[in-house]
Amino acid sequence: MQMSPEDLTQVRNRLRRAQGQLDAVIRAIDSGAECQEMVTQVAACSKAIQRAGFLLVATGMRQCVTTAGGEDELAGLEKTLLSLA
């Protein structure tokens, strides 16, 4: 699947955000921060990763629809989408 530079930038930005949030969780653990702060960062990290995954699948589905990628490719994307649920 080929992704446009704009889509790649969006996915990359979401993953970098998740990486920063994960780093914040590690720092919070190391500094003995409150549990609520760590859980909040873990939840934010998880959401950023999920959004990146959904964006990847959405891009693939959009390409399948516009280029008639075929049933096999669409079924594979559907399976990937369900794995994110």
N, C-alpha and C positions, 0 to 999 in steps of 0.2 A: 504494500500500500504506500503510495506516495502522498506525502502531506505537504500542504502549502507552507511557505515560510511563516505566515501568520499563525496557522494552527500549531506549528512546531514551537513557536515562541510562547503561545498560551500554555501548552503542555509543559514546556521547560520552566516557565515562571511558576506554575502551580507546584511542580516538583521541587523547585528551589525553595519555595515557601514552606513546603513540608519538611525539607531538610533543615531549614532554620528553626522550625518549631521543634523538630526532634532534637536538635542541638540544645534548644532551650530546656527541654525535658532533662537531658543529661546534665546540664549545668545545675538545674534545680535539684536533682538527686544528689549531685556532688556537694551542693551547698546546704543540704538539709532543709529545703524549702517545704512549705506546707503541701499536704497531699492534694488539696483542691487546685492549687496552681499547676501541679504536675498533670493532674487529670484533665484540666482545661487544655493544656498544651498538647497532650496525647490526642484528645478529641479533635482539636484543630488540625493536627498533623494527619490524622486518619481521613478527615473530610477533604483536605487538599489532595491527598493521594487518590481518593475515590473520584473526585472531580476530574483529575487528570485522566484516569482510566475511562470514565464516561466520555470525555472529550475525544479520546483516541477511538473508541467504539463508534461514537456519533460520526466522526470524520470518515471512518471506514464505511459505515452504512450510507452516508451521503454519496460517497464515491460509487458504491454498488448500485444505488438507484440511478445515478446520472450516467454511469457507463455500462449498465447492465452487466455487472460483475459475475452474475450467475448465482444459481441456487446454492451451490456448495460454499461459495464465499460468504453469502448472506447467512447460511446456517452456522458457519464458523463464527461470524460476528455475533450472532444471537447467543451462541454458547458462551462466548467471551463476556457478553453483557450480563448474562445470568450469573456468571462466576463472580461478578462484582456485587451482586445483591447480598 
